[in-house]
Amino acid sequence: MALSLNADGAAHLAGAAAPFLDALLALAARQPAGRAGIRLHGVPGLAELLGPDALGALAPGMRPVRAILFDKSPGANWALGWHQDRTIAVRARREVPGFGPWSRKRGLLHVEPPFALIEGMRTMRVHLDPVPEDNAPLLIAPGSHRLGRIAEGDLAGVVERCGTAACLARPGDVWLYATPIVHASAASVGMRHRRVLQLDYSAAALPGGLDWLGV
């Protein structure tokens, strides 16, 4: 059964990135090898690929605010438990009510904003490799994006109530998500590359002098 963004929090856009796949593969090939997750910022050509005339057309009215290249491979194969994405990347630290705690990930400054901001965002996963059942597809709990900020201890119950769906994909496919959706990922069994470009989009401006890091 096909999932919908509004009802389930996720939609499969088959072939939506196919026109840009060669450029995305070339961009991925220029990144350091052997690193599981690379936060992309200031990479030549990236902003154009994510803009409104390219992949950004899938998130109309929004702009890209963070980009991460994930590469599961035989040398970097991991699993990730059920969770919500709750942090954003910003340019500089400003003490603004409702924003915190702060952290650094791969040298970039991140902060947890009020959850309403996360609820207004969209996350796009652009697949560069085949993702059948044995190559670590993202697992989601359909409908969990409507439940607000979920305490860690309540995640298992939410997954049990909502059920799970595996987001299978072919190269050039895009999965578009409501950013708050509860999700997880197993390790790859097939032990192949599973490169995914994960993009966060938002239409919101940040308050109090905070600026999105962007791409």
JODA-V157574 format. One record per pair of residues at least 4 apart in sequence whose ideal C-beta (glycine too) atoms are under 7 Angstrom apart, sorted by the first residue. I is the first residue (numbers start at 1). J is the second residue. D is the distance in Angstrom with one decimal. If there is no record, write none. Layout:
i = {I/I}
j = {J/J}
d = {D/D}
This chain:
i = {2/3/3/3/3/3/3/4/4/5/5/5/5/5/8/8/9/9/9/9/9/9/9/9/10/10/10/10/10/10/11/12/12/12/13/13/13/13/14/15/15/16/16/16/17/17/17/17/17/17/17/18/20/20/20/20/21/21/21/22/23/23/23/24/24/24/24/24/25/25/26/27/27/27/28/28/28/31/31/32/34/34/36/36/36/36/37/37/38/38/39/39/39/39/40/40/40/40/40/41/41/41/45/46/46/46/47/47/48/49/49/50/50/50/50/50/50/50/51/52/52/53/55/55/55/56/58/58/58/59/59/59/61/62/62/62/62/63/63/64/64/64/64/65/65/65/65/65/65/66/66/66/66/67/67/67/68/69/69/70/70/70/71/71/71/72/72/72/72/72/72/73/73/74/77/77/77/78/79/79/79/80/80/81/82/82/82/82/83/84/84/84/85/85/86/86/87/87/87/87/88/88/88/88/89/89/89/89/90/90/90/90/90/90/90/91/91/93/93/94/94/94/96/96/96/98/98/99/99/99/100/100/101/102/102/103/104/104/104/105/108/113/113/115/115/115/116/117/118/118/119/120/120/120/121/121/121/121/122/122/122/122/122/123/123/123/123/123/124/124/124/124/125/125/125/125/125/126/126/126/126/127/127/127/127/127/127/128/128/128/128/129/129/129/129/129/130/130/130/131/131/131/131/131/132/133/133/133/134/134/135/135/135/135/136/136/136/136/136/137/137/137/138/138/138/138/139/139/139/139/139/140/140/140/140/140/140/141/141/141/141/141/141/141/142/142/142/143/144/144/144/144/145/145/145/147/150/150/150/150/154/155/155/156/157/158/158/159/159/167/169/169/177/179/188/188/206/206/206}
j = {12/8/10/11/12/142/165/8/11/9/10/11/176/178/142/143/140/142/143/144/145/177/178/181/140/142/167/175/177/181/176/167/173/175/58/173/174/176/173/172/173/58/173/174/21/24/55/126/172/173/174/172/24/49/54/55/25/171/172/26/27/45/49/28/49/126/128/197/29/128/30/43/45/46/69/128/195/38/69/38/75/76/70/71/76/78/68/70/68/69/68/105/106/108/46/67/68/69/215/108/213/215/49/50/67/215/51/215/54/54/55/54/55/56/64/67/199/215/56/56/57/57/124/126/199/64/124/174/176/122/124/201/203/122/201/202/203/201/202/199/201/214/215/88/200/201/202/212/214/88/89/200/213/197/199/215/198/195/197/195/196/198/76/193/195/76/77/78/136/188/194/77/193/191/187/188/191/187/185/186/187/184/185/184/155/159/182/184/155/150/180/182/123/179/112/118/103/110/111/112/110/111/113/212/108/109/110/213/109/111/206/210/211/212/213/211/213/102/109/208/209/210/207/208/210/113/114/111/113/210/111/112/112/109/111/110/108/109/110/110/213/117/118/119/148/149/120/204/179/180/180/202/203/204/179/200/201/202/176/177/178/179/201/177/179/198/199/200/174/176/199/201/138/174/175/196/198/174/196/197/199/131/169/170/171/173/196/171/195/196/197/171/192/193/194/195/135/170/171/135/137/168/169/194/168/137/166/168/189/190/188/190/192/194/185/186/187/188/194/166/167/168/167/175/183/185/164/166/183/184/185/164/165/167/181/182/183/158/159/162/163/164/181/182/162/163/165/162/158/162/181/182/178/180/181/158/154/155/158/182/158/159/182/160/161/162/182/164/182/175/173/175/181/200/192/194/210/211/212}
d = {7.0/4.1/4.9/6.0/6.7/6.2/6.3/5.5/5.9/6.8/6.6/4.3/6.1/6.6/3.9/5.9/7.0/6.4/6.4/6.6/3.4/6.1/4.1/4.1/5.4/6.8/6.8/6.2/4.9/6.3/5.0/7.0/6.8/5.8/6.4/6.8/4.2/6.0/5.4/5.3/6.3/6.1/6.9/4.2/6.0/6.8/6.3/4.7/5.0/7.0/5.1/3.6/5.6/5.7/5.8/6.4/6.1/6.2/4.6/6.5/6.4/6.9/6.0/6.3/6.6/6.5/6.1/6.2/6.3/5.9/6.9/6.6/6.2/6.5/6.0/6.0/5.6/5.2/5.9/6.6/6.0/6.5/6.7/6.4/4.2/6.2/5.7/5.3/6.8/4.6/5.4/6.7/4.8/5.4/5.8/4.2/6.7/5.9/6.5/6.9/6.2/6.2/6.3/6.3/6.4/5.4/6.1/5.4/6.5/5.1/6.1/6.6/5.3/5.5/4.1/6.8/6.1/5.8/4.9/4.5/5.9/6.9/6.7/6.7/7.0/6.5/6.2/6.3/6.1/4.9/6.5/4.0/5.3/6.3/3.9/5.8/4.7/6.5/6.9/5.6/5.7/6.8/4.9/6.7/5.2/6.6/5.0/4.3/5.8/6.9/4.8/4.2/6.6/6.7/5.3/4.9/4.7/6.8/5.5/7.0/4.7/6.2/6.6/6.4/4.9/6.4/5.5/6.9/5.4/5.1/4.2/6.7/5.0/4.8/4.9/5.4/6.9/6.1/6.4/5.2/4.5/5.8/4.6/5.6/4.7/5.6/5.7/4.5/7.0/6.2/5.5/5.8/6.8/5.8/5.1/6.2/7.0/4.4/6.4/5.2/6.6/6.4/5.6/7.0/5.3/6.8/5.4/3.9/5.6/5.9/7.0/5.3/6.2/6.3/5.7/4.4/5.5/6.2/6.2/5.4/4.6/5.0/5.8/3.6/5.9/7.0/4.3/5.1/5.4/6.9/6.3/6.3/6.1/7.0/5.1/5.0/6.6/6.0/6.9/5.3/6.3/4.3/6.7/6.2/6.4/4.2/6.8/5.7/5.4/5.4/5.5/6.6/6.9/5.7/3.9/5.9/6.5/4.7/6.2/6.8/6.7/6.2/4.8/4.5/4.7/6.6/7.0/5.5/5.9/5.4/4.4/6.6/6.6/6.9/4.6/5.2/5.2/5.4/6.9/4.3/6.9/5.7/4.0/6.9/6.0/4.9/5.8/5.9/4.0/6.8/6.7/6.0/6.9/5.2/5.4/5.1/6.5/5.8/6.3/5.0/4.9/5.8/4.3/6.0/6.1/6.7/6.4/6.8/4.2/4.2/5.2/4.8/5.8/5.0/5.5/5.6/6.2/4.2/5.2/4.5/5.1/5.3/4.5/6.9/5.7/5.5/5.3/5.7/6.3/4.7/6.5/6.9/5.4/6.4/5.4/7.0/4.8/6.0/4.8/4.0/6.9/6.0/7.0/4.2/5.7/6.4/5.5/5.0/5.4/5.1/5.5/3.9/3.7/4.7/4.3/6.3/5.3/5.8/5.7/6.6/6.0/6.4/6.2/6.4/6.4/5.9/5.8/6.4/6.4/4.9/4.0/6.5/5.2/6.6/6.6/5.7/3.8/6.3/6.3}
